[in-house]
Amino acid sequence: MSILNNEILKVENLEVIYPLNSGGNTHQQVIAVDDVSFCLKENETFGIIGQTGCGKTSIAMSILQFVQPSGGNIYFRNKNIRKYNSAELRVERRKIQPVFQDASGSLNPKMTIRNSLEDAIFADKSQKKVKIQKLLDYVGLKYSHLEYYPHELSGGENQRVCLARALAAEPELLILDEPVSALDISIQGRIISLLQKIKNSENINILLITHNLKILRFLADRIAVMEKGKFTEILTKDDFFNFKGGKYSQSLLKLHGYK
């Protein structure tokens, strides 16, 4: 398999099938991802847009190896993730950091914010303290937040913690799966602004999975449109929002008030 130097991630003919136990029949299946292929280039934000249940999150879970694909290959830095042993996978997972929709659910409820951040940083105690302060400043949190537990913070604050925790690992790829969908409208804009800051100042590679066209318009460089487990097309952001895509892409735009 030959991968261009500027491609950090290449997904090839990915297939994810879940067994469906219905009425005692365990042979029925749901095809969540059906022959999906794409690449993510260096310093790019690649967006995947589609309605809830179309298979977007299954792609993220496959890349993270939280779900074992039924077929296809996933190459990260020219190496096939699917062939990693457990030790290799632990190392590579630090380089691929996810931020999910449920921020508070992503954090250990029994750990303070300080402990959660310290746990993500490989350094001595003094270096951790310096790095944590920088991360707090970067994501817009106060030093006093370190002594709180996730349930004591707002949704927006928890999402900032999740972003800080992901960045603490100094990842090469950031996977954002519906990062603002669970937040109030008033908070969404602030998190989107923070994500723009991360995109522009960190030169980080981002896979953005969402059904929110607002965040897609602010962050994405290219957009894959997904319907019923398949990519219907891959477009530049400008082509997508200028209605140059197919009928399904245009229907998504109209559904969200674009004309």
N, C-alpha and C positions, 0 to 999 in steps of 0.2 A: 504494500500500500504506500503510495507516494503522496505526501502532504506538503503543500507549499509552506515556505518558511514563515509566512505571515499568518498562518492559521494555527491558533492555539488549540482549538477544539474541532473535531470532525465527527459527526454522527452519520452513520452509513446504514441505510436499510433497517432502521430500528423497528422492532416489533415488541409490543407488550400485550400479553394475553392473560386475563384473570379468569380463574375457574368460577363458575356461578352455580351455587348449590340451590336449586329451585325445585321444591316438591320432591326432594329425595334424589333428584337427577343430578349427579355430580359431573356429568359429561358436557354440560352446557358451558359455553365460554363467552366472555366479553372481550372483544378486541379493542383495547384502549388506544394503542398506537399502531398504525398500519403502514409499514414501509416508509418511514420518515427519514430523510437525509438532509443535512445542512452543515455548514461550517461557520465558525466564529473567528473572525480575524483579530489580530493584535489591536488593542486600543479601540475596540468596537463594542457598541451595545447592540445586541441582536435581540429583537423583540419577537415574542410569540403571542399572537392575539387570537382569541376564540371564545365562544360561549362556555359557560360552566359545564363541565362534563365531557369536553371534546378531547381530552387526553393530554392537555398541556403539562399538568403536574406530574404525570407518569413519565414524561421525558426527563424532567428534573430529577425525579427519584431514581431513574435508571442511570443518569450520569453520576449521581452520588453513590450508586450501588446500594441504595436502600431497597430497591426493587430489582430483581434479576430479569433482564429482558428475555423474551422468548426467541429473539433472533436479532441479527445485525451486530454492528461493532461500534465502539465509542473510543475514539483516539484523542488522548490528551498529551500534547507535546510529543506527538509521533508514537506514543505508546498506547497499546490497546488496554483500556481500563478493565475490560472483561477478563483479561488474562493475568491480572495482578493476583499475587498471593495475599494472605491477610496482612502480613507485615508491610508489603508494598502499598497496600490499600490504606493503611493507617497513615503512612507518610503522605500519600497523594491527597488524602482528604483534608489535610491542612492547607493544601494549595487551592482547594476548591471549597469555598465557604458559602453556605446557604443562608438566606434570610427569608423566613416564611411569613405567611399572613398572620398567624396567631403568635404575636410577639411574646405575650406573657406565658403561653403554653410552651414556647421554645426554651424558656429559662427554667432552671431548677428552682422550684418554689421554696426549697429549704436552704438555698444559698443567697447570701446578700449579693448586691450588685458588685461589690468589691471582689468577693470570692469568685463570681462568674467570670469577671475580667481577668483576674489573676490566673485562673485555671486555663485561660486561652493563650497566655503569654509564656514562652519558654525563655526565661532569663532569671538572674538572681534577684533577690528581694528589692535591692535599691534600684535596679534597672526597671523592674516591674512598676515601682512607684512612679518613676519619671514617665514611663510609657503610658500608664493609666491616666495621669494628669493630662498628657497631650491628647489622648483619645477623648477624654471628657470635654476638653476645650473644643476639639474638632467637631464633635457631634452636638455640642450645645447643651451639655449637662453640667450640673454643679457638683463640686466635690462632696457635698453633703449627701448626694444621691447614693454614694457608695455604701452607706450603712442601711439602706432600705432593702426590703424584699420585693420581688416582682409585683405582688398583690397590692403593695403600697404605692405603686406608681401608676400613672395614666397610661393609656394605650400608646400614645405618641412617645412618652418617655421610655417605655419598654422597647419600642421599635428602635429608638436611638441607642439603647443599650445593646440590642441585637446587632445593630450596624457596627458599634464600637467593638463588640466581641468578635465579629467576623473580620474586621480590619486588623484586630490585634494579632491574628495569625499571619498577617502579611500575605494574603492570598494572591494567586495569579488569575483566578477566575472567581467572580462573585455571581451567585445564582439568586436572583430576586424573584420569589414566587408570590405574586399578589401582595407586594410590600405595603400598600396603603389601603387595601380594600376593607380592612376591619376598622379603619379609623374614621372619626368624624370628618366631614367635609372641611371644616376650619383647620384641622390638623394635617390633612392630606397635603395641602400646599406647602407646609413647612418641611415635611418629610421629602417631598419631591425636590424642593430647593436643596436640601441636604444631599440627596442622591445626585443632583446635578453637580454639586460641589465635588463629590467623590469622583464622579466621572471625569470632570475637567482637570482636577488637581492631582489625582492619583494615577492617571493614565492606566486605569484598571480595565480589564476585560469583563463585560457584564452580559449575562443571559437574563433577560427580563421576560417573565411570564405573567400575563395579565389579561383581564378583559376591560381594563380601564384605559380608554383612549387618551385621556389627559396625560397620564404619566408616560404613555407610549410616545406622544407627540413631543414631550419635553426631552426624553432620554434616548430613544431608539435611533439607530443609524439605518438599519434594515429591519424589515418586518416580515415574518412568516405568518400567513393566515391559515388557521387550523379549523377543520370541520370534521366531526365524526371520525377522529383518529388519524386523519390525513392532512398534509399540507396542500392547500389548494393553489398557493402561489407564494413566492418570495419577492418582495418589492422594496425599493428604497422608501424611506419615510415620505419624501416629497411625492413620489408617485402614488403611494397609498392614500395620503390625505388630499391629493388632487384628483381623486376618483379615476385613476388610471388603471386600477385593478379590475378584476372580474366582478360578476354579479354579486357573489357572496361578500366580497370585500366592500363593495358599495352598499350592500344592505346593512353591514355592521356600522358603517359611517352614518347612514340615515337613522338607524336605530338609536344612535347616541346624539342625534340632533345636528349632524353635519349635512350641509347641502352644497 
